[in-house]
Amino acid sequence: QLETLEQEEQERLELGAHHAERRIYIVSHKHGVTVTKVLQEKKAEPQCQIFSYSQAELRGLLLEGANLLLLRVLACRQAVPPGLIFPAIDTEGHLCTSSY
């Protein structure tokens, strides 16, 4: 029973005079998960979006750390069970599925 309590991702892009930074914070709480996405381009005000997902939506949620662990286990076993699909959170902070 592994559970991700908190996760932070940060990405920065610099291309000449243009630069952008994206940060995503994922925090678990007793009712589910809150995802906060912050996007800042150049010196503009940061744009913030917050998404909340319930425990029911997230049953079996696979975040980045758990995904790495699962990939190692599958590599050691050299087999992937058919139909292996998990709910995940994409790079924009939206709920999606991850299949193997």
N, C-alpha and C positions, 0 to 999 in steps of 0.2 A: 504494500500500500504506500507507494511513493506519491507525494503531492507537492506541486510547486506552489510556494507561498507568495513569492514575488519574483518578477523578472523585469529587466530593463534592457532595451535595445537602443543603440544610438548609431546613426548613419550620417556622415557628413560628405557633401559633394562640393568640390571646388573646380570650376571650369572657367578660367580667365577671371573676369570681374564678377562673374555670377557664382554665388555659393548658396547652398541650402543645407539645412540640418533638420533631421527627423528623429524624434525620440518617441519611443513607445514604452509605457509603464504598465505592467500587468500585476494586479494585486488581488489575491484571493481573500475572501471573507466568508462568513458563515452562510450567506445567502447566494453566493456565486462568485463572480469575478468582475472587476472593473478594469477596463482598458482605457488609458489616457494617451491620446496621440497628439504630439505637439510638432508643428511644422513651421519653420522659420526660413524665409528666403531673404537674402541680403540683409538689410537693416530694418526690414518691415516688422511690424508687430507680430509676435508668434500667433499662429492659428491653433486653437485647441479644440479637440473633439473628444468626447467621453462616451464610451459604450459600456453598457452593463449587460451581463448574461447571467441567467439563473442557474442553479445547480442542475435542474432538469435538462437544460440545453447543453450543459457541459459534461454530462456523464461520460467518463472515459477520455476527458480532455488530454491532449498530448501537446505539451509545450516543448520548447527547444531542448532543455536539459533532458527531459524524459525521452524525447525523440532520439537524441544521441545514444542514450543508454539502450533503447530498444534496437537501434541499428547495430550496436555491438553484439547484443544477444543474438540477433538474426544472423549476423556474420559468423559468429561462433558455431551456430547450429547449421549454417549453410543451407537454410531453408526459410521460406516465407509461407506461412499458412495462407490458404486461399481466402479471399474476401477480408483481408486485414484492413479495416477502415476505422479511423478515429476522428472525433471532432478536433479542430485545431483553430488557431487564430492566425490570419494571414498578416502580411507586412503592413497592411493598412489598418489593422485592428479589428477586422470583421471576422465573424465566425465562418469557417469553411470546413472541408473535410480533407484529411490526409490519408491517402491509400498507398499500399505497398504492393 
